[in-house]
Amino acid sequence: MNLESFLLMRYEIGLLAVILLLIVFEIFLNKKHKGSLIDIAIVLFTIHTIIGFLPLADGSIFGGMFKTNALLHFFKSTLNVGVLILLLQSADWLKEKVVQQNKSTEFFILLFSSLLGMYYMISSGDFLMFYIGLELATLPVAALVAYETFKQDSAEAGVKFILSSALASGTALLGVSFLYATTGTIYFDAMAEVLTMSNLSILGFIFFFSGLAFKISLVPFHFWTADVYEGAPISIASFLSVISKGAAVIILMIILFTVMKPLMPVWIKVIYMVSIATMFLGNIFALRQKNMKRFLAYSSIAQAGFILLGFLSNDQLGYTTIIYFVAIYIFSNLGAFGVVQAISLATGKENMDDYEGLYRTNPKLSLVMMLALFSLAGIPPLAGFFGKFFLYTAAASQGYYLLVFIAVVNATISLYYYLLVIRAMFLRKNENAIPFFKSQPYMRLGLLLASIGILVIGMYSPIYEYIYSISNSFLN
Amino acid sequence: MIEGISIYEILTLSSIVFFVGVYGFFTRENLITVLMSIELILNASALNFVIINTYLYPDFLQGAVFSIFIIAMAAAETALAIAIIINLYKLVASVEVKDTEKLKY
């Protein structure tokens, strides 16, 4: 093993260096200057993100346990940009609420550890690495969900999250053990060669899928989502709905299309059913929500149902649409959560009724929120429309017209409740509207980056073409 | 390999342990016992790995190594869950599910 093969883990090594540097700063920085750690963390992570864009070779190390390719590089960079926007949006919350309790460094260390786990999870080449990555991605987030230790909501959400995610990983492990029983190996490549359709392997797949479905919050494994999002700090709810879900979708895609390819006739049916159930349940429950965090939680469940449409098409188009939609979804949801975060930080209000008349007092925030919600709903000039359109194309190209019809019906239902928020902001008049406030520079930059992402990914077609050109690379 | 005991009996045992854990997870009222149920689920998976390794594929140790990692991860998970439950106990002075539940729709 030489330096070049180590450098295949450049993302992981870089992030680990950031974490270690933060620990050093935490130890040696004077107590009065603890606030500046937030700036240091953001600068370090920006450098890490920029380094991530440099080209990197493909390859595998540790005997095939760790694999890397162009698609994973692209996706890791997307995750980096998402986390960077999230850090910018949560910097003010950290400065106002967390620094006084002297635990802002832990926030960054836990968040970056979770991201490190996601890196390892999506580049894993066998189920052991996958499991360790999954746990490393989950456990720090559980600590972060329960981060506001003086609030009962936060602690309760933390308990719910850790218990249900432990159940999920236990279930997934039982599934992996059945797959191991049928094939005698835990390596992805070796398993793909010998896996055949049998009752035991189908049972293993079902258990494994239900474990991952917890992470993506697909129906019927979505029960924790709304409660955890409501109780957690807003930046963590955003992290869960955006970064964590995106990484889980990618590894699900890689495992289904490579390792479990022999079981394809079975998992196509499962995905079909789960997709319909997820879209309907997410949308119908989102209709009756008054709290913005719960509302976005159910909307993100419904979006996960849409992502599953891309799994039905086993060709380059299918892979591309999944990745493209996940990238768009990351930016749109970050925009929406960012506005909720800004308003909650300035006024402490989180209900939809409080947003009435927001356009008159805070026009810029309302515009960002409108962009994000229109993109989530799929209104034409914005990125979300193209994402949904390509997903429909992918599913229709395989002849699933009924499913595409159901998805369009659901997109219409979702448009209704997104418009409820927009109507409250733009058309309703309210004497007690949220007064005008000016966000801090970090927050404004975060919202600006999210809005640029929403606009650019949709209109600048080379991004789609680039994803199309690399989307095959995970198959080798 | 254990004399006189086939793989079917042990796999039946581990399946029973797993579903006892799932049943406990959904019906128990106390958070600590819910956590114990999760331990049962994880241990059933670890047992499965060891048994499949010993009986079916004794040449390589993949399953045994996997089970060691499961035990380590389960310990980390339990430690974190206990920490969060203790924090919840400080706030509401109870670990019963019905007393702690505030977030509902």
Chai-1 contact restraints between the chains, C-beta under 6 A:
chainA,res_idxA,chainB,res_idxB,connection_type,confidence,min_distance_angstrom,max_distance_angstrom,comment,restraint_id
A,L128,B,F66,contact,1.0,0.0,6.0,A-B,restraint_1
A,E135,B,M73,contact,1.0,0.0,6.0,A-B,restraint_2
A,L139,B,L80,contact,1.0,0.0,6.0,A-B,restraint_3
A,A142,B,L80,contact,1.0,0.0,6.0,A-B,restraint_4
A,A146,B,I84,contact,1.0,0.0,6.0,A-B,restraint_5
A,T149,B,N87,contact,1.0,0.0,6.0,A-B,restraint_6
A,Q152,B,L91,contact,1.0,0.0,6.0,A-B,restraint_7
A,A155,B,N87,contact,1.0,0.0,6.0,A-B,restraint_8
A,A155,B,L88,contact,1.0,0.0,6.0,A-B,restraint_9
A,A155,B,L91,contact,1.0,0.0,6.0,A-B,restraint_10
A,E156,B,T100,contact,1.0,0.0,6.0,A-B,restraint_11
A,E156,B,K102,contact,1.0,0.0,6.0,A-B,restraint_12
A,G158,B,I84,contact,1.0,0.0,6.0,A-B,restraint_13
A,V159,B,I84,contact,1.0,0.0,6.0,A-B,restraint_14
A,V159,B,L88,contact,1.0,0.0,6.0,A-B,restraint_15
A,I162,B,A81,contact,1.0,0.0,6.0,A-B,restraint_16
A,L163,B,V34,contact,1.0,0.0,6.0,A-B,restraint_17
A,A166,B,I38,contact,1.0,0.0,6.0,A-B,restraint_18
A,A166,B,E77,contact,1.0,0.0,6.0,A-B,restraint_19
A,L167,B,F25,contact,1.0,0.0,6.0,A-B,restraint_20
A,L167,B,I38,contact,1.0,0.0,6.0,A-B,restraint_21
A,G170,B,I41,contact,1.0,0.0,6.0,A-B,restraint_22
A,G170,B,L42,contact,1.0,0.0,6.0,A-B,restraint_23
A,G170,B,S45,contact,1.0,0.0,6.0,A-B,restraint_24
A,L173,B,S45,contact,1.0,0.0,6.0,A-B,restraint_25
A,L174,B,F18,contact,1.0,0.0,6.0,A-B,restraint_26
A,L174,B,S45,contact,1.0,0.0,6.0,A-B,restraint_27
A,S177,B,S45,contact,1.0,0.0,6.0,A-B,restraint_28
A,S177,B,N48,contact,1.0,0.0,6.0,A-B,restraint_29
A,S177,B,F49,contact,1.0,0.0,6.0,A-B,restraint_30
A,Y180,B,I52,contact,1.0,0.0,6.0,A-B,restraint_31
A,A181,B,I52,contact,1.0,0.0,6.0,A-B,restraint_32
A,G184,B,Y57,contact,1.0,0.0,6.0,A-B,restraint_33
A,I186,B,Q62,contact,1.0,0.0,6.0,A-B,restraint_34
A,D227,B,L103,contact,1.0,0.0,6.0,A-B,restraint_35
A,E230,B,L103,contact,1.0,0.0,6.0,A-B,restraint_36
A,G231,B,L103,contact,1.0,0.0,6.0,A-B,restraint_37
